[in-house]
Amino acid sequence: MLLAGCEGTGADYRPTLDGPENAHFRADLTECQQTARSHGAGNTLGGALAGAALLGVIGAAVKPDPGDDRLANAAGATLLGAASGAAAASSGTMDEQEDVVRNCLIGRGHRVIL
């Protein structure tokens, strides 16, 4: 269900035009989407690593309740940090990819409005 919400976003974004598509639009859209796919490819991994490192350190530093395991706290925080960091980076990358598609099409003379 989460992935279904991503359809038509990021590099797969298809903007709204002001007027009809011209003869070159479909070919230009495909090329612009391919360009967008190569943009920000490492952002999700970098975000996951940064989030994991930050929350892992915080999880290890937090004083556990008696009987809690400091290593388990750090491991749990690391996994949570990786997931949230990857999600944040992925969202930012998708927005940037949409901008690449939009700007690429505008640069090729298409009247993109949204």
C-alpha positions in Angstrom: 0.0 0.0 0.0 2.9 2.4 0.8 4.5 1.7 -2.6 1.2 2.4 -4.4 1.3 6.0 -3.1 4.7 6.5 -4.7 3.5 5.7 -8.3 3.9 8.7 -10.5 6.3 10.4 -8.2 10.1 10.9 -8.2 11.6 10.0 -11.5 8.3 8.6 -12.7 6.6 12.0 -12.3 4.5 13.1 -15.3 3.8 16.8 -15.1 0.7 18.7 -16.3 1.2 20.7 -19.4 -0.4 24.0 -20.4 -1.9 22.8 -23.7 -1.6 19.6 -25.7 1.4 17.4 -25.9 3.5 18.0 -29.0 5.1 15.3 -31.1 8.3 15.2 -29.1 6.8 15.1 -25.6 6.8 11.4 -25.0 10.4 10.9 -26.1 11.5 13.9 -24.1 9.6 12.7 -21.0 11.3 9.3 -21.2 14.7 10.9 -21.5 14.0 13.4 -18.7 12.8 10.6 -16.4 16.0 8.6 -17.1 18.1 11.7 -16.2 16.1 12.0 -13.0 16.7 8.4 -12.0 20.4 9.0 -12.0 20.0 12.0 -9.7 20.3 11.4 -6.0 20.9 7.6 -6.3 23.0 7.5 -3.1 20.9 9.8 -1.0 18.7 7.0 0.6 21.7 5.0 1.7 23.5 8.1 3.0 20.4 9.1 5.0 20.0 5.6 6.4 23.7 5.5 7.5 23.5 9.0 9.1 20.2 8.2 10.9 21.6 4.9 12.1 24.8 6.4 13.4 23.0 9.3 15.2 20.3 7.2 16.9 22.8 4.4 17.6 25.0 6.7 19.6 22.0 8.2 21.4 20.7 4.7 22.2 24.0 3.6 23.6 24.3 6.7 25.8 20.8 6.5 27.3 20.9 5.1 30.8 18.9 1.9 30.7 16.5 0.8 33.4 17.8 -1.8 35.7 17.8 -5.1 33.8 17.8 -3.4 30.4 20.7 -4.1 28.0 22.6 -1.1 26.7 23.6 -3.0 23.6 19.9 -3.9 22.9 19.0 -0.2 23.3 21.7 0.9 20.9 20.7 -1.8 18.3 17.1 -0.8 18.5 17.9 2.8 18.1 20.2 2.1 15.2 17.5 0.3 13.3 15.0 3.0 14.0 17.5 5.6 12.9 18.3 3.8 9.7 14.6 3.5 8.8 13.8 7.1 9.5 17.0 8.4 7.8 16.3 6.4 4.7 12.7 7.5 4.6 13.6 11.2 4.9 16.3 10.9 2.3 14.1 9.0 -0.1 11.4 11.6 0.2 13.8 14.4 -0.5 15.3 12.5 -3.5 11.8 12.0 -5.0 11.1 15.7 -4.8 14.4 16.5 -6.4 13.8 13.9 -9.2 10.4 15.6 -9.9 12.2 18.9 -10.2 14.7 17.3 -12.6 11.9 16.0 -14.8 10.0 19.3 -14.7 13.1 21.5 -15.4 14.3 19.1 -18.1 11.0 19.3 -20.0 10.9 23.1 -19.6 14.4 23.3 -21.0 13.2 21.3 -24.0 10.4 23.8 -24.7 7.4 22.1 -23.1 4.9 24.3 -21.2 4.9 22.6 -17.8 2.5 24.1 -15.2 2.6 21.5 -12.5 
